[in-house]
Amino acid sequence: MTIYLDHNATTQMRPEVWDAMASVEFGQEPRGNPSSVHRSGVQASRLVGDARNAVAAILNAKPGEIVFTGGGSEAINLALKGVVSASPQRRHLVSTVIEHHAVLHSLESLQRDQGCSVTLCPVDLTARVDPATVAEAITPETLLVTLMYVNNEVGTIQPIREIGEICRQKGVLLHVDAVQAGGKLPLDVEQLNCDLLSLSAHKFGGPQGVGALYVRWGTPLSPLVDGGPQEHRLRAGTQNVAGIVGFAEALKLAEGEREGQLARWRDLREILYRLPRELDAVRVNSHPDLTLPNCLNMTFMFCDGMALCMNLSMRGICVSTSSACTAGDLTPSHVLKAMGLSDMAAHGAIRFSLGRFTTADELEQTVAVTKEIVGNLRLITKPEDIGKCNDDCPCFLTAR
Amino acid sequence: MSQITIILIVTPAKCGKCYACEDLVKRLQGQFPDQIVYREFTSNDAEAEQFGVVLPPMLIVDDFLAAAGNVPDYDALAKLVAAKLEAKDNA
């Protein structure tokens, strides 16, 4: 039996979503191409339209402002590259050092290929960016600010609304990477003061391979993919009808349960807080109040996070390290490093992310197994190799 | 007398680290005679799949992954083996 605690990576599709998608694929009417004029095509077009209406309602947007994509990364790429392509007069972009690689690598591409300049704002030890820092980074040449709503590694929630107000005042576009926030935080684009907002279905119980980009009416945007006139001429290609239906169904369900789910995660997270209380030298990297309660990132000093992650996997518990693993070469998390953690502390980090199906019993088992593995890892780890930390390494262990 | 199982997962064409891990296990078998059951797979073998992402050489002591992609320190590994055997003796 697997205990899955990696819901920030992806979370299981909900049965109701599967049913909705199955009714598209295996319903009485053959699933048509939404661009076709016959009855099957018209029905497919209606299904996509209904999904678009539902998503728009949740975002407090107009249906014509929703563009379905092939995932969150595609939505982000479309937002950033599409705006730059459509606005040649300004070439400066502002973001933060802790963004997802879909943003950071898109910005690198725009620097390299489009001659853009980019300012990456620092974050504090909670991984929050100060709105004043963003305001200072904006110049007359600034076209767009792009920020993540919720950080994927530590769960920090950014002050999007305040930064959105600053962007409005300065006449700068704001793109919000809401991939980790979908179904967990309010997505009202008027409240958030944003012009573009990216979502990914598989983060809130929908299918993988479907995303959406909110584009405020009048925002200059060029398509990345040329072809047919689908998605308001912003994303050519036949729509993934079942996927789009699943996206909307999942978002509706998650939105309806949002408040109750957050309260449940807050209670469940308390079980994981036993780890820093019952084990020595555990640093809590997720702030207790400024983060989504489904995410808890901890550093187990004198342990290699990857070894801990793999040992947990062997015992049937799926978690994530904060480190990217490329060909066996471990690179410390850019997020934890930006928060001020040493390489050693970042290497010992593990992310537990809870989902809709996570139970207290699963977390109790996780705590017990983690304690056992950490004890064994500390037997074999040489302190001079890993785990030593600078004296000024920040953590929230003492704050609790 | 209790026993533990040590599994070593190596690359199909063994690398230097794989040979070094084999040597470590031989030394452990000398230090803990008749108490170590040794099994070796390559990363292509089906048996390796149960351990998830495979970063050979991987050294697994009973159900504990002691090393992945590196050669562990002999003294530390011997300490772990001794602790595991003692826990079994006391169980």
HADDOCK unambig.tbl for C-alpha pairs under 7 A between the chains (distance, minus, plus):
assign (segid A and resid 311 and name CA) (segid B and resid 64 and name CA) 6.24 0.50 0.50
assign (segid A and resid 311 and name CA) (segid B and resid 65 and name CA) 5.59 0.50 0.50
assign (segid A and resid 314 and name CA) (segid B and resid 51 and name CA) 5.65 0.50 0.50
assign (segid A and resid 328 and name CA) (segid B and resid 55 and name CA) 6.84 0.50 0.50
assign (segid A and resid 379 and name CA) (segid B and resid 76 and name CA) 6.48 0.50 0.50
assign (segid A and resid 379 and name CA) (segid B and resid 80 and name CA) 6.22 0.50 0.50
assign (segid A and resid 380 and name CA) (segid B and resid 76 and name CA) 4.53 0.50 0.50
assign (segid A and resid 380 and name CA) (segid B and resid 77 and name CA) 5.89 0.50 0.50
assign (segid A and resid 380 and name CA) (segid B and resid 80 and name CA) 6.54 0.50 0.50
